[in-house]
Amino acid sequence: MLEEHAGVHPMYNRAVLEQLGRVNPGPPPARAARELQRISDTLQNSIVSGRFGPWGLDEVASTMDHDYLTDWGAFVRAIISMIEAGHDEASISEKLNGHMVEWSGVIVGIKLNEEFAPGVAVSMAPGIFPISSGKLLRADYLFLNINPSDSLGWKNCNIGDSIKFRAKISKASRPFPEIQLSEADDDLEIILMIGLYECQIMSAD
């Protein structure tokens, strides 16, 4: 399927696979189908409007001044505070783009040899957070995009390893925002997805 679209844009395949990597493979089929449709619509609109690059990584100054950049639970609670204050994906992404984070999680998938979107899938805890609207924010899964030049440090990692990692919040100039909130009116959960690049492993157990 990807080969059929390869001529549309020089970075189409990579953008699709990186975005699919953000989606936890565990949800029900209906939710997965909704995510696939959303990805397709976003890409199509971006190509038609001319907003789909090609580009390089965003050059934004990084900072570690905030506790939520080293504490996953604090980060998710900060996201919830912004949601409850009425902020959408775009405004939340604008605030967090370019920040470096240091978080810990457990490896649940390793795809370092993928051609277009190499990386490591990580389970995060705590993963479920209540929101004042009565819904729940599911924040239990991250995909770490790893450049081949940075993959050496990840070669000895195994599924099940507890790791501490450093990464940059970025959309890597793709048409998808850095912070995505996937929800449907009839679904009690909102799924948090984050674009993470320049990922480096700090420790593993």
N, C-alpha and C positions, 0 to 999 in steps of 0.2 A: 504493500500500500504506500509506504513512504517513497518507494522508487517512482511511483506515478506522479509525485508532486515535487520531485527533486529539482525540476527545471523552473519551478515557479519563483524561487528565490534561493540564492546561494547558501543561505543559512537556515533554510526551512526545516530540514531533517533534524538538525541539532536543536533548534528551538522546540520542536515537537517532543523530542525525546527527553530534553531537560525538563520540560513542563510535566510530562508524564511521570518523571522521576519524583516529582513533588507529591504525587498522589499515592496515598497509602493503598497498596494492592488488596487490603483486607475488607473494604466496605462492600455492602450488598451490590449486586449487579446494576440495579437501577441507579444508585448513586454514582457508580463508576461510569455508566453511560452518560449521565448528566455532566460529569466532569469532562468527558471526551468531547461532548457537543460544545461545551463552553470554550474549551481549548480551540476547537475548530473555528468557532465564530470569531474569537479574538484574533486569531491569525489571519483569517480572511479579511476582516475589517482593517487590520493594520497594513496588509499588503495593498489593498485597494486604495487606502488613504495616503499611502506613501510613507507611513510612519515606521515601516519595518526595514531597517538599516540598509546595508550592513554597518556594524558599529564595533567599537572596542569597549573594554570595561569602563564603567563610570569612574571618573577621577574625582572622588569626593574625600575630603579630609576625614580621617577616622578618629574616634575618641573612645576612651574607656572610663569616662567620668561618671557613669551611671551604674548603680548596683545591678540593674536589670540586664546589663550586658555581660555579667558574669554569673548570674543566677537565673536559671530557666524559669522557675516558678514566678520570680519577680517580673521577668520579661512578659510572661503570659498575662499576669495580673495588670501590667501596664497597658497591654493591648486591650484587655477588657475595659479598663478605665476609659480608653479612647473610644471604644465602641459605644459605651454607655453615654459618653459625652456627645455622641452624634457624628463622630468622624467616620469616613468611609475608607476603602482600601487606598485610594490615591493620597489622602492626607496623612494616613498612618505611614504609608511607604515613604512619603516625602520627609517625614520626621526621622525615620530610621535608616534611610538609604546611606550606605557608605560606612556605617558603624562596624567596628570589629567586635566580635563576641567570643567569649570563652565559656563553653558549656560542656556538660558531661552526659553521656548516654550509653546505650548498649547496641552494638552492631547487629543488625538483623538481615543485612544483605550486602554483598560485595560485587560490584560490577566495574572493576578497574580496567577491563579489557574491551569495554564497549567502544565502538568507533565514534559515535556522536555525543554521548552523554555519560562518560565514565564517572563513577562515584561510589559512595557508600551510603547505605540506608541505616538510619539510627532510630531506635526506640527511645522516647523521652518520657521521663516521669518527674513530677506528676503529670498526667496526661489529660484529665477531664476537669473542667472548671465551670462552675455555675455562673450564669449571667443574670442580671436583674430582670431581663425580659422573660425569664422562665426557661430559656434555652440553655444548652450546654455548649461550651467551646471545647472541641476535641483538638488537643495539641500534643499528640503522643507519637508523632512521626516526622522525621526530617530526612531530606536527601542532600548529602554533601557532594557538590560538584567538584571533582578533583582533576586538575590539569595533569596531563601525562608527565610533565616536568616535576610535579610535586608528588607523584605516586609512589616513589621509592619508600618513603616513610610509612606507607600504608601496606606494603607488600606482606609483612608478617602478621597482619591482623586477621582474626578469624571471627566467624559469626559467633555471637555470644560474649565477645570481649567487651568489658566495660572500658570506655575511653573518655579522655578529656581532649577536646579539640578547639582549635581557633578557626574562625571563618569570618568572611565579610558579607554583610547583608547587601545584596545587590540584585538587580534584574539583569545584569550583564548587558544592558541596553537591548534586551529582548522586548517584545510588545507586552509582556506580562508584568504586572506590578511586583515589587519586592515582597510585599505582604498581601496575601490573598485570603479572602474569607468566603468560603463556599457554603452556601445555604439554600434551602428551598422553604417556601412558606409552610409546607406540610411536614417538614423535618424538624425534630427537636434539637438537632445538633448543628452547629456551625463548625466547619473544618478549617483550621488554621494551616496555611502553607507558606513557606518562607523560601526565598531565593538565597542560597548560600554558596559563595564562591571563594576562591583562594584558600581552600580548606587545608589545614595542616594538623596533624596529630601531635598532641603534646605528651600524652601518656596512655598506656594500655595495660589492663590487668586480665 
